[in-house]
Amino acid sequence: MRLLGEIVLLASDNGEGLVGETNDRIITFFSLGVVVFFTVAVIALSALQSWLERRKEQRKAAELRRRVGW
């Protein structure tokens, strides 16, 4: 119940957030930031997965060479 009271107090600034009145420019840049973040995150994590996969294949090839005797 106390949390609900705090939420009501925070929401009583006539729609103004931490940076002041919210307008289209703020929403646009925030949304663009979200899109850029997830794009960069997907690219970075895909590169990491590729690097780890290549490392795994090299380890498997080394193990096979060791077993075969090459």
Residue, then its C-alpha position, 0 to 999 in steps of 0.5 A: m500500500r505504501l508503494l502505491g502511495e509513492i507511485v501516486l506522488l511520483a505521478s503527480d507532476n502533470g506528466e513531467g519526467l526527470v528531464g522535464e516535459t516529454n515531447d516528440r524529440i525526447i521520445t524519438f531519440f529514446s526510441l532510436g537509442v533502443v533500436v541502436f542498442f538492440t542492433v549493436a547487441v545482436i551484432a556483438l553477440s553474434a560475433l561472439q558466438s561465431w568466435l566461440e564456435r570457431r574456437k570449439e571447432q579448432r579444439k575438436a580438430a586438434e583432439l581428432r588430430r591427436r587421436v588419429g596421430w597426425 
